[in-house]
Amino acid sequence: MVTPSDATVKLDGQTVKTKRVKSGTSVSYEVSKVGYTTQSGSISTSMSDAFKSVEKQITLVQESGD
């Protein structure tokens, strides 16, 4: 889930909002929008995540105009 909802989401460098991966791997993410501070990082999955959805909530912070 991303706030604002029209932010650009990249998973492993591809502009998508969801991605199917093998359990036990990690996915890099970057969330950006003009006027907001970009957030990036990685999401690790474990073997117990097999056949499950792993979600991450990201809320971008609006940049100040100062």
PQR file of N, CA, C, O and H, with PARSE charges and radii, in Angstrom:
ATOM      1  N   MET A   1       0.832  -1.163   0.000 -0.4000 1.5000
ATOM      2  CA  MET A   1       0.000   0.000   0.000 -0.0000 2.0000
ATOM      3  C   MET A   1       0.886   1.239   0.000  0.5500 1.7000
ATOM      4  O   MET A   1       1.843   1.321   0.770 -0.5500 1.4000
ATOM      5  N   VAL A   2       0.573   2.196  -0.856 -0.4000 1.5000
ATOM      6  CA  VAL A   2       1.402   3.389  -0.998 -0.0000 2.0000
ATOM      7  C   VAL A   2       0.554   4.637  -0.823  0.5500 1.7000
ATOM      8  O   VAL A   2      -0.560   4.721  -1.340 -0.5500 1.4000
ATOM      9  H   VAL A   2      -0.205   2.129  -1.481  0.4000 1.0000
ATOM     10  N   THR A   3       1.089   5.605  -0.091 -0.4000 1.5000
ATOM     11  CA  THR A   3       0.451   6.907   0.047 -0.0000 2.0000
ATOM     12  C   THR A   3       1.480   7.955  -0.340  0.5500 1.7000
ATOM     13  O   THR A   3       2.557   7.978   0.254 -0.5500 1.4000
ATOM     14  H   THR A   3       1.994   5.536   0.328  0.4000 1.0000
ATOM     15  N   PRO A   4       1.204   8.828  -1.308 -0.5600 1.5000
ATOM     16  CA  PRO A   4      -0.033   8.970  -2.081  0.2800 2.0000
ATOM     17  C   PRO A   4      -0.179   7.825  -3.083  0.5500 1.7000
ATOM     18  O   PRO A   4       0.809   7.262  -3.552 -0.5500 1.4000
ATOM     19  N   SER A   5      -1.416   7.498  -3.396 -0.4000 1.5000
ATOM     20  CA  SER A   5      -1.711   6.321  -4.213 -0.0000 2.0000
ATOM     21  C   SER A   5      -1.184   6.424  -5.642  0.5500 1.7000
ATOM     22  O   SER A   5      -1.048   5.401  -6.314 -0.5500 1.4000
ATOM     23  H   SER A   5      -2.219   7.956  -3.015  0.4000 1.0000
ATOM     24  N   ASP A   6      -0.882   7.638  -6.127 -0.4000 1.5000
ATOM     25  CA  ASP A   6      -0.382   7.782  -7.491 -0.0000 2.0000
ATOM     26  C   ASP A   6       1.147   7.871  -7.561  0.5500 1.7000
ATOM     27  O   ASP A   6       1.698   8.260  -8.590 -0.5500 1.4000
ATOM     28  H   ASP A   6      -0.992   8.469  -5.581  0.4000 1.0000
ATOM     29  N   ALA A   7       1.832   7.510  -6.467 -0.4000 1.5000
ATOM     30  CA  ALA A   7       3.291   7.495  -6.463 -0.0000 2.0000
ATOM     31  C   ALA A   7       3.785   6.379  -7.385  0.5500 1.7000
ATOM     32  O   ALA A   7       3.083   5.394  -7.615 -0.5500 1.4000
ATOM     33  H   ALA A   7       1.384   7.194  -5.631  0.4000 1.0000
ATOM     34  N   THR A   8       4.994   6.544  -7.905 -0.4000 1.5000
ATOM     35  CA  THR A   8       5.616   5.519  -8.744 -0.0000 2.0000
ATOM     36  C   THR A   8       6.278   4.480  -7.855  0.5500 1.7000
ATOM     37  O   THR A   8       7.046   4.826  -6.957 -0.5500 1.4000
ATOM     38  H   THR A   8       5.564   7.343  -7.718  0.4000 1.0000
ATOM     39  N   VAL A   9       5.984   3.213  -8.098 -0.4000 1.5000
ATOM     40  CA  VAL A   9       6.556   2.104  -7.338 -0.0000 2.0000
ATOM     41  C   VAL A   9       7.433   1.279  -8.276  0.5500 1.7000
ATOM     42  O   VAL A   9       6.986   0.848  -9.339 -0.5500 1.4000
ATOM     43  H   VAL A   9       5.360   2.932  -8.827  0.4000 1.0000
ATOM     44  N   LYS A  10       8.685   1.066  -7.871 -0.4000 1.5000
ATOM     45  CA  LYS A  10       9.587   0.199  -8.630 -0.0000 2.0000
ATOM     46  C   LYS A  10      10.000  -0.951  -7.736  0.5500 1.7000
ATOM     47  O   LYS A  10      10.470  -0.745  -6.617 -0.5500 1.4000
ATOM     48  H   LYS A  10       9.047   1.417  -7.007  0.4000 1.0000
ATOM     49  N   LEU A  11       9.821  -2.165  -8.237 -0.4000 1.5000
ATOM     50  CA  LEU A  11      10.263  -3.377  -7.547 -0.0000 2.0000
ATOM     51  C   LEU A  11      11.339  -4.013  -8.399  0.5500 1.7000
ATOM     52  O   LEU A  11      11.093  -4.372  -9.550 -0.5500 1.4000
ATOM     53  H   LEU A  11       9.439  -2.333  -9.146  0.4000 1.0000
ATOM     54  N   ASP A  12      12.536  -4.158  -7.840 -0.4000 1.5000
ATOM     55  CA  ASP A  12      13.690  -4.662  -8.585 -0.0000 2.0000
ATOM     56  C   ASP A  12      13.887  -3.893  -9.890  0.5500 1.7000
ATOM     57  O   ASP A  12      14.219  -4.478 -10.921 -0.5500 1.4000
ATOM     58  H   ASP A  12      12.736  -3.867  -6.904  0.4000 1.0000
ATOM     59  N   GLY A  13      13.678  -2.572  -9.834 -0.4000 1.5000
ATOM     60  CA  GLY A  13      13.918  -1.708 -10.981 -0.0000 2.0000
ATOM     61  C   GLY A  13      12.797  -1.631 -11.998  0.5500 1.7000
ATOM     62  O   GLY A  13      12.898  -0.871 -12.962 -0.5500 1.4000
ATOM     63  H   GLY A  13      13.408  -2.097  -8.997  0.4000 1.0000
ATOM     64  N   GLN A  14      11.732  -2.395 -11.813 -0.4000 1.5000
ATOM     65  CA  GLN A  14      10.597  -2.389 -12.737 -0.0000 2.0000
ATOM     66  C   GLN A  14       9.439  -1.617 -12.119  0.5500 1.7000
ATOM     67  O   GLN A  14       9.147  -1.778 -10.934 -0.5500 1.4000
ATOM     68  H   GLN A  14      11.650  -3.012 -11.030  0.4000 1.0000
ATOM     69  N   THR A  15       8.772  -0.773 -12.924 -0.4000 1.5000
ATOM     70  CA  THR A  15       7.638   0.003 -12.431 -0.0000 2.0000
ATOM     71  C   THR A  15       6.402  -0.881 -12.386  0.5500 1.7000
ATOM     72  O   THR A  15       5.690  -1.028 -13.380 -0.5500 1.4000
ATOM     73  H   THR A  15       9.010  -0.643 -13.887  0.4000 1.0000
ATOM     74  N   VAL A  16       6.158  -1.465 -11.223 -0.4000 1.5000
ATOM     75  CA  VAL A  16       5.011  -2.346 -10.972 -0.0000 2.0000
ATOM     76  C   VAL A  16       4.585  -2.151  -9.515  0.5500 1.7000
ATOM     77  O   VAL A  16       5.358  -1.630  -8.710 -0.5500 1.4000
ATOM     78  H   VAL A  16       6.737  -1.345 -10.416  0.4000 1.0000
ATOM     79  N   LYS A  17       3.377  -2.561  -9.176 -0.4000 1.5000
ATOM     80  CA  LYS A  17       2.934  -2.462  -7.773 -0.0000 2.0000
ATOM     81  C   LYS A  17       2.950  -3.817  -7.078  0.5500 1.7000
ATOM     82  O   LYS A  17       2.896  -3.882  -5.850 -0.5500 1.4000
ATOM     83  H   LYS A  17       2.750  -2.984  -9.830  0.4000 1.0000
ATOM     84  N   THR A  18       3.022  -4.899  -7.848 -0.4000 1.5000
ATOM     85  CA  THR A  18       3.133  -6.234  -7.265 -0.0000 2.0000
ATOM     86  C   THR A  18       4.146  -7.033  -8.068  0.5500 1.7000
ATOM     87  O   THR A  18       4.410  -6.735  -9.232 -0.5500 1.4000
ATOM     88  H   THR A  18       3.066  -4.846  -8.846  0.4000 1.0000
ATOM     89  N   LYS A  19       4.702  -8.040  -7.436 -0.4000 1.5000
ATOM     90  CA  LYS A  19       5.672  -8.903  -8.118 -0.0000 2.0000
ATOM     91  C   LYS A  19       5.665 -10.266  -7.448  0.5500 1.7000
ATOM     92  O   LYS A  19       5.660 -10.365  -6.221 -0.5500 1.4000
ATOM     93  H   LYS A  19       4.488  -8.282  -6.490  0.4000 1.0000
ATOM     94  N   ARG A  20       5.665 -11.307  -8.254 -0.4000 1.5000
ATOM     95  CA  ARG A  20       5.736 -12.676  -7.735 -0.0000 2.0000
ATOM     96  C   ARG A  20       7.207 -13.080  -7.682  0.5500 1.7000
ATOM     97  O   ARG A  20       7.929 -12.976  -8.674 -0.5500 1.4000
ATOM     98  H   ARG A  20       5.669 -11.226  -9.251  0.4000 1.0000
ATOM     99  N   VAL A  21       7.641 -13.544  -6.504 -0.4000 1.5000
ATOM    100  CA  VAL A  21       9.032 -13.968  -6.319 -0.0000 2.0000
ATOM    101  C   VAL A  21       9.065 -15.302  -5.596  0.5500 1.7000
ATOM    102  O   VAL A  21       8.077 -15.724  -4.996 -0.5500 1.4000
ATOM    103  H   VAL A  21       7.055 -13.628  -5.698  0.4000 1.0000
ATOM    104  N   LYS A  22      10.206 -15.956  -5.662 -0.4000 1.5000
ATOM    105  CA  LYS A  22      10.396 -17.199  -4.926 -0.0000 2.0000
ATOM    106  C   LYS A  22      10.578 -16.872  -3.453  0.5500 1.7000
ATOM    107  O   LYS A  22      11.227 -15.884  -3.110 -0.5500 1.4000
ATOM    108  H   LYS A  22      11.009 -15.614  -6.150  0.4000 1.0000
ATOM    109  N   SER A  23      10.006 -17.698  -2.578 -0.4000 1.5000
ATOM    110  CA  SER A  23      10.184 -17.477  -1.146 -0.0000 2.0000
ATOM    111  C   SER A  23      11.669 -17.619  -0.804  0.5500 1.7000
ATOM    112  O   SER A  23      12.389 -18.402  -1.425 -0.5500 1.4000
ATOM    113  H   SER A  23       9.478 -18.500  -2.857  0.4000 1.0000
ATOM    114  N   GLY A  24      12.109 -16.861   0.181 -0.4000 1.5000
ATOM    115  CA  GLY A  24      13.511 -16.896   0.582 -0.0000 2.0000
ATOM    116  C   GLY A  24      14.376 -15.887  -0.157  0.5500 1.7000
ATOM    117  O   GLY A  24      15.590 -15.861   0.044 -0.5500 1.4000
ATOM    118  H   GLY A  24      11.524 -16.225   0.685  0.4000 1.0000
ATOM    119  N   THR A  25      13.778 -15.051  -1.014 -0.4000 1.5000
ATOM    120  CA  THR A  25      14.537 -14.034  -1.734 -0.0000 2.0000
ATOM    121  C   THR A  25      14.144 -12.652  -1.215  0.5500 1.7000
ATOM    122  O   THR A  25      13.224 -12.520  -0.408 -0.5500 1.4000
ATOM    123  H   THR A  25      12.791 -15.072  -1.177  0.4000 1.0000
ATOM    124  N   SER A  26      14.845 -11.635  -1.684 -0.4000 1.5000
ATOM    125  CA  SER A  26      14.477 -10.267  -1.304 -0.0000 2.0000
ATOM    126  C   SER A  26      14.189  -9.456  -2.558  0.5500 1.7000
ATOM    127  O   SER A  26      14.671  -9.765  -3.647 -0.5500 1.4000
ATOM    128  H   SER A  26      15.593 -11.742  -2.340  0.4000 1.0000
ATOM    129  N   VAL A  27      13.395  -8.416  -2.376 -0.4000 1.5000
ATOM    130  CA  VAL A  27      12.986  -7.547  -3.468 -0.0000 2.0000
ATOM    131  C   VAL A  27      13.369  -6.125  -3.086  0.5500 1.7000
ATOM    132  O   VAL A  27      13.037  -5.667  -1.993 -0.5500 1.4000
ATOM    133  H   VAL A  27      13.003  -8.165  -1.491  0.4000 1.0000
ATOM    134  N   SER A  28      14.066  -5.419  -3.979 -0.4000 1.5000
ATOM    135  CA  SER A  28      14.370  -4.019  -3.706 -0.0000 2.0000
ATOM    136  C   SER A  28      13.198  -3.168  -4.168  0.5500 1.7000
ATOM    137  O   SER A  28      12.540  -3.488  -5.158 -0.5500 1.4000
ATOM    138  H   SER A  28      14.336  -5.791  -4.868  0.4000 1.0000
ATOM    139  N   TYR A  29      12.940  -2.080  -3.444 -0.4000 1.5000
ATOM    140  CA  TYR A  29      11.833  -1.202  -3.818 -0.0000 2.0000
ATOM    141  C   TYR A  29      12.280   0.251  -3.803  0.5500 1.7000
ATOM    142  O   TYR A  29      13.202   0.631  -3.081 -0.5500 1.4000
ATOM    143  H   TYR A  29      13.474  -1.821  -2.639  0.4000 1.0000
ATOM    144  N   GLU A  30      11.602   1.056  -4.619 -0.4000 1.5000
ATOM    145  CA  GLU A  30      11.781   2.499  -4.626 -0.0000 2.0000
ATOM    146  C   GLU A  30      10.415   3.109  -4.880  0.5500 1.7000
ATOM    147  O   GLU A  30       9.739   2.746  -5.843 -0.5500 1.4000
ATOM    148  H   GLU A  30      10.852   0.748  -5.205  0.4000 1.0000
ATOM    149  N   VAL A  31      10.005   4.031  -4.024 -0.4000 1.5000
ATOM    150  CA  VAL A  31       8.714   4.697  -4.151 -0.0000 2.0000
ATOM    151  C   VAL A  31       8.996   6.190  -4.263  0.5500 1.7000
ATOM    152  O   VAL A  31       9.675   6.765  -3.413 -0.5500 1.4000
ATOM    153  H   VAL A  31      10.553   4.325  -3.242  0.4000 1.0000
ATOM    154  N   SER A  32       8.466   6.823  -5.328 -0.4000 1.5000
ATOM    155  CA  SER A  32       8.768   8.228  -5.552 -0.0000 2.0000
ATOM    156  C   SER A  32       7.592   8.969  -6.156  0.5500 1.7000
ATOM    157  O   SER A  32       6.703   8.383  -6.774 -0.5500 1.4000
ATOM    158  H   SER A  32       7.914   6.356  -6.019  0.4000 1.0000
ATOM    159  N   LYS A  33       7.617  10.278  -5.956 -0.4000 1.5000
ATOM    160  CA  LYS A  33       6.666  11.189  -6.581 -0.0000 2.0000
ATOM    161  C   LYS A  33       7.268  12.579  -6.485  0.5500 1.7000
ATOM    162  O   LYS A  33       7.879  12.926  -5.474 -0.5500 1.4000
ATOM    163  H   LYS A  33       8.338  10.755  -5.454  0.4000 1.0000
ATOM    164  N   VAL A  34       7.100  13.376  -7.529 -0.4000 1.5000
ATOM    165  CA  VAL A  34       7.608  14.740  -7.532 -0.0000 2.0000
ATOM    166  C   VAL A  34       7.015  15.493  -6.346  0.5500 1.7000
ATOM    167  O   VAL A  34       5.807  15.447  -6.114 -0.5500 1.4000
ATOM    168  H   VAL A  34       6.604  13.094  -8.351  0.4000 1.0000
ATOM    169  N   GLY A  35       7.875  16.189  -5.594 -0.4000 1.5000
ATOM    170  CA  GLY A  35       7.425  16.944  -4.433 -0.0000 2.0000
ATOM    171  C   GLY A  35       7.454  16.153  -3.138  0.5500 1.7000
ATOM    172  O   GLY A  35       7.110  16.684  -2.081 -0.5500 1.4000
ATOM    173  H   GLY A  35       8.856  16.226  -5.782  0.4000 1.0000
ATOM    174  N   TYR A  36       7.862  14.890  -3.204 -0.4000 1.5000
ATOM    175  CA  TYR A  36       7.922  14.017  -2.024 -0.0000 2.0000
ATOM    176  C   TYR A  36       9.323  13.425  -1.916  0.5500 1.7000
ATOM    177  O   TYR A  36      10.027  13.295  -2.917 -0.5500 1.4000
ATOM    178  H   TYR A  36       8.141  14.459  -4.062  0.4000 1.0000
ATOM    179  N   THR A  37       9.722  13.065  -0.698 -0.4000 1.5000
ATOM    180  CA  THR A  37      11.006  12.416  -0.476 -0.0000 2.0000
ATOM    181  C   THR A  37      10.908  10.944  -0.877  0.5500 1.7000
ATOM    182  O   THR A  37      10.048  10.217  -0.379 -0.5500 1.4000
ATOM    183  H   THR A  37       9.150  13.170   0.116  0.4000 1.0000
ATOM    184  N   THR A  38      11.787  10.512  -1.774 -0.4000 1.5000
ATOM    185  CA  THR A  38      11.805   9.126  -2.250 -0.0000 2.0000
ATOM    186  C   THR A  38      12.199   8.191  -1.109  0.5500 1.7000
ATOM    187  O   THR A  38      13.080   8.508  -0.310 -0.5500 1.4000
ATOM    188  H   THR A  38      12.485  11.103  -2.178  0.4000 1.0000
ATOM    189  N   GLN A  39      11.543   7.044  -1.044 -0.4000 1.5000
ATOM    190  CA  GLN A  39      11.906   6.008  -0.083 -0.0000 2.0000
ATOM    191  C   GLN A  39      12.341   4.767  -0.846  0.5500 1.7000
ATOM    192  O   GLN A  39      11.774   4.436  -1.887 -0.5500 1.4000
ATOM    193  H   GLN A  39      10.827   6.786  -1.693  0.4000 1.0000
ATOM    194  N   SER A  40      13.347   4.088  -0.322 -0.4000 1.5000
ATOM    195  CA  SER A  40      13.815   2.856  -0.956 -0.0000 2.0000
ATOM    196  C   SER A  40      14.332   1.908   0.114  0.5500 1.7000
ATOM    197  O   SER A  40      14.594   2.301   1.250 -0.5500 1.4000
ATOM    198  H   SER A  40      13.807   4.358   0.524  0.4000 1.0000
ATOM    199  N   GLY A  41      14.470   0.667  -0.276 -0.4000 1.5000
ATOM    200  CA  GLY A  41      14.959  -0.351   0.642 -0.0000 2.0000
ATOM    201  C   GLY A  41      14.748  -1.718   0.043  0.5500 1.7000
ATOM    202  O   GLY A  41      14.663  -1.866  -1.176 -0.5500 1.4000
ATOM    203  H   GLY A  41      14.257   0.347  -1.199  0.4000 1.0000
ATOM    204  N   SER A  42      14.662  -2.717   0.897 -0.4000 1.5000
ATOM    205  CA  SER A  42      14.407  -4.076   0.408 -0.0000 2.0000
ATOM    206  C   SER A  42      13.437  -4.779   1.347  0.5500 1.7000
ATOM    207  O   SER A  42      13.338  -4.472   2.535 -0.5500 1.4000
ATOM    208  H   SER A  42      14.731  -2.597   1.887  0.4000 1.0000
ATOM    209  N   ILE A  43      12.734  -5.727   0.766 -0.4000 1.5000
ATOM    210  CA  ILE A  43      11.786  -6.547   1.507 -0.0000 2.0000
ATOM    211  C   ILE A  43      12.267  -7.987   1.384  0.5500 1.7000
ATOM    212  O   ILE A  43      12.367  -8.520   0.278 -0.5500 1.4000
ATOM    213  H   ILE A  43      12.815  -5.976  -0.199  0.4000 1.0000
ATOM    214  N   SER A  44      12.560  -8.608   2.504 -0.4000 1.5000
ATOM    215  CA  SER A  44      13.009 -10.004   2.483 -0.0000 2.0000
ATOM    216  C   SER A  44      11.828 -10.931   2.682  0.5500 1.7000
ATOM    217  O   SER A  44      10.911 -10.632   3.447 -0.5500 1.4000
ATOM    218  H   SER A  44      12.479  -8.176   3.402  0.4000 1.0000
ATOM    219  N   THR A  45      11.857 -12.052   1.991 -0.4000 1.5000
ATOM    220  CA  THR A  45      10.841 -13.079   2.192 -0.0000 2.0000
ATOM    221  C   THR A  45      11.516 -14.306   2.805  0.5500 1.7000
ATOM    222  O   THR A  45      12.717 -14.517   2.635 -0.5500 1.4000
ATOM    223  H   THR A  45      12.602 -12.294   1.370  0.4000 1.0000
ATOM    224  N   SER A  46      10.739 -15.095   3.508 -0.4000 1.5000
ATOM    225  CA  SER A  46      11.280 -16.315   4.106 -0.0000 2.0000
ATOM    226  C   SER A  46      10.558 -17.518   3.510  0.5500 1.7000
ATOM    227  O   SER A  46       9.554 -17.375   2.811 -0.5500 1.4000
ATOM    228  H   SER A  46       9.764 -14.922   3.645  0.4000 1.0000
ATOM    229  N   MET A  47      11.069 -18.664   3.789 -0.4000 1.5000
ATOM    230  CA  MET A  47      10.455 -19.885   3.270 -0.0000 2.0000
ATOM    231  C   MET A  47       9.013 -20.017   3.772  0.5500 1.7000
ATOM    232  O   MET A  47       8.176 -20.606   3.088 -0.5500 1.4000
ATOM    233  H   MET A  47      11.885 -18.780   4.356  0.4000 1.0000
ATOM    234  N   SER A  48       8.717 -19.474   4.958 -0.4000 1.5000
ATOM    235  CA  SER A  48       7.353 -19.563   5.484 -0.0000 2.0000
ATOM    236  C   SER A  48       6.386 -18.645   4.740  0.5500 1.7000
ATOM    237  O   SER A  48       5.176 -18.734   4.949 -0.5500 1.4000
ATOM    238  H   SER A  48       9.397 -18.995   5.513  0.4000 1.0000
ATOM    239  N   ASP A  49       6.898 -17.758   3.870 -0.4000 1.5000
ATOM    240  CA  ASP A  49       6.047 -16.876   3.074 -0.0000 2.0000
ATOM    241  C   ASP A  49       5.558 -17.538   1.784  0.5500 1.7000
ATOM    242  O   ASP A  49       4.824 -16.920   1.012 -0.5500 1.4000
ATOM    243  H   ASP A  49       7.880 -17.685   3.701  0.4000 1.0000
ATOM    244  N   ALA A  50       5.953 -18.774   1.548 -0.4000 1.5000
ATOM    245  CA  ALA A  50       5.555 -19.463   0.314 -0.0000 2.0000
ATOM    246  C   ALA A  50       4.042 -19.451   0.152  0.5500 1.7000
ATOM    247  O   ALA A  50       3.303 -19.760   1.087 -0.5500 1.4000
ATOM    248  H   ALA A  50       6.549 -19.276   2.175  0.4000 1.0000
ATOM    249  N   PHE A  51       3.595 -19.094  -1.037 -0.4000 1.5000
ATOM    250  CA  PHE A  51       2.174 -19.045  -1.421 -0.0000 2.0000
ATOM    251  C   PHE A  51       1.391 -17.989  -0.644  0.5500 1.7000
ATOM    252  O   PHE A  51       0.169 -18.082  -0.540 -0.5500 1.4000
ATOM    253  H   PHE A  51       4.195 -18.843  -1.797  0.4000 1.0000
ATOM    254  N   LYS A  52       2.085 -16.979  -0.096 -0.4000 1.5000
ATOM    255  CA  LYS A  52       1.434 -15.894   0.647 -0.0000 2.0000
ATOM    256  C   LYS A  52       1.774 -14.560  -0.008  0.5500 1.7000
ATOM    257  O   LYS A  52       2.731 -14.450  -0.774 -0.5500 1.4000
ATOM    258  H   LYS A  52       3.078 -16.903  -0.181  0.4000 1.0000
ATOM    259  N   SER A  53       0.971 -13.557   0.308 -0.4000 1.5000
ATOM    260  CA  SER A  53       1.271 -12.191  -0.110 -0.0000 2.0000
ATOM    261  C   SER A  53       2.011 -11.498   1.023  0.5500 1.7000
ATOM    262  O   SER A  53       1.602 -11.574   2.182 -0.5500 1.4000
ATOM    263  H   SER A  53       0.193 -13.647   0.930  0.4000 1.0000
ATOM    264  N   VAL A  54       3.097 -10.824   0.686 -0.4000 1.5000
ATOM    265  CA  VAL A  54       3.848 -10.037   1.651 -0.0000 2.0000
ATOM    266  C   VAL A  54       3.617  -8.578   1.276  0.5500 1.7000
ATOM    267  O   VAL A  54       3.895  -8.174   0.147 -0.5500 1.4000
ATOM    268  H   VAL A  54       3.430 -10.762  -0.255  0.4000 1.0000
ATOM    269  N   GLU A  55       3.113  -7.791   2.214 -0.4000 1.5000
ATOM    270  CA  GLU A  55       2.786  -6.395   1.930 -0.0000 2.0000
ATOM    271  C   GLU A  55       3.638  -5.470   2.778  0.5500 1.7000
ATOM    272  O   GLU A  55       4.076  -5.825   3.872 -0.5500 1.4000
ATOM    273  H   GLU A  55       2.887  -8.119   3.131  0.4000 1.0000
ATOM    274  N   LYS A  56       3.863  -4.272   2.248 -0.4000 1.5000
ATOM    275  CA  LYS A  56       4.581  -3.239   2.981 -0.0000 2.0000
ATOM    276  C   LYS A  56       3.842  -1.924   2.782  0.5500 1.7000
ATOM    277  O   LYS A  56       3.512  -1.560   1.653 -0.5500 1.4000
ATOM    278  H   LYS A  56       3.507  -3.984   1.360  0.4000 1.0000
ATOM    279  N   GLN A  57       3.582  -1.217   3.863 -0.4000 1.5000
ATOM    280  CA  GLN A  57       2.920   0.089   3.826 -0.0000 2.0000
ATOM    281  C   GLN A  57       3.995   1.161   3.740  0.5500 1.7000
ATOM    282  O   GLN A  57       4.886   1.208   4.588 -0.5500 1.4000
ATOM    283  H   GLN A  57       3.850  -1.512   4.780  0.4000 1.0000
ATOM    284  N   ILE A  58       3.927   2.026   2.726 -0.4000 1.5000
ATOM    285  CA  ILE A  58       4.896   3.107   2.560 -0.0000 2.0000
ATOM    286  C   ILE A  58       4.140   4.414   2.391  0.5500 1.7000
ATOM    287  O   ILE A  58       3.267   4.530   1.532 -0.5500 1.4000
ATOM    288  H   ILE A  58       3.203   1.987   2.037  0.4000 1.0000
ATOM    289  N   THR A  59       4.481   5.398   3.215 -0.4000 1.5000
ATOM    290  CA  THR A  59       3.879   6.727   3.123 -0.0000 2.0000
ATOM    291  C   THR A  59       4.994   7.720   2.846  0.5500 1.7000
ATOM    292  O   THR A  59       5.912   7.874   3.652 -0.5500 1.4000
ATOM    293  H   THR A  59       5.191   5.304   3.913  0.4000 1.0000
ATOM    294  N   LEU A  60       4.914   8.395   1.704 -0.4000 1.5000
ATOM    295  CA  LEU A  60       5.910   9.391   1.345 -0.0000 2.0000
ATOM    296  C   LEU A  60       5.651  10.685   2.111  0.5500 1.7000
ATOM    297  O   LEU A  60       4.507  11.044   2.390 -0.5500 1.4000
ATOM    298  H   LEU A  60       4.169   8.270   1.049  0.4000 1.0000
ATOM    299  N   VAL A  61       6.738  11.374   2.441 -0.4000 1.5000
ATOM    300  CA  VAL A  61       6.671  12.647   3.156 -0.0000 2.0000
ATOM    301  C   VAL A  61       6.841  13.769   2.146  0.5500 1.7000
ATOM    302  O   VAL A  61       7.791  13.779   1.363 -0.5500 1.4000
ATOM    303  H   VAL A  61       7.667  11.083   2.214  0.4000 1.0000
ATOM    304  N   GLN A  62       5.912  14.712   2.173 -0.4000 1.5000
ATOM    305  CA  GLN A  62       5.966  15.835   1.242 -0.0000 2.0000
ATOM    306  C   GLN A  62       7.158  16.720   1.586  0.5500 1.7000
ATOM    307  O   GLN A  62       7.398  17.033   2.752 -0.5500 1.4000
ATOM    308  H   GLN A  62       5.141  14.704   2.810  0.4000 1.0000
ATOM    309  N   GLU A  63       7.910  17.125   0.539 -0.4000 1.5000
ATOM    310  CA  GLU A  63       9.048  18.013   0.744 -0.0000 2.0000
ATOM    311  C   GLU A  63       8.573  19.412   1.045  0.5500 1.7000
ATOM    312  O   GLU A  63       7.567  19.870   0.502 -0.5500 1.4000
ATOM    313  H   GLU A  63       7.715  16.870  -0.408  0.4000 1.0000
ATOM    314  N   SER A  64       9.299  20.091   1.913 -0.4000 1.5000
ATOM    315  CA  SER A  64       8.920  21.481   2.219 -0.0000 2.0000
ATOM    316  C   SER A  64       9.434  22.398   1.112  0.5500 1.7000
ATOM    317  O   SER A  64      10.445  22.100   0.475 -0.5500 1.4000
ATOM    318  H   SER A  64      10.116  19.720   2.354  0.4000 1.0000
ATOM    319  N   GLY A  65       8.762  23.478   0.890 -0.4000 1.5000
ATOM    320  CA  GLY A  65       9.131  24.409  -0.162 -0.0000 2.0000
ATOM    321  C   GLY A  65      10.130  25.450   0.272  0.5500 1.7000
ATOM    322  O   GLY A  65      10.374  26.408  -0.461 -0.5500 1.4000
ATOM    323  H   GLY A  65       7.941  23.721   1.407  0.4000 1.0000
ATOM    324  N   ASP A  66      10.722  25.289   1.458 -0.4000 1.5000
ATOM    325  CA  ASP A  66      11.659  26.293   1.977 -0.0000 2.0000
ATOM    326  C   ASP A  66      13.002  26.225   1.302  0.5500 1.7000
ATOM    327  O   ASP A  66      13.898  27.004   1.629 -0.5500 1.4000
ATOM    328  H   ASP A  66      10.524  24.511   2.053  0.4000 1.0000
TER
END
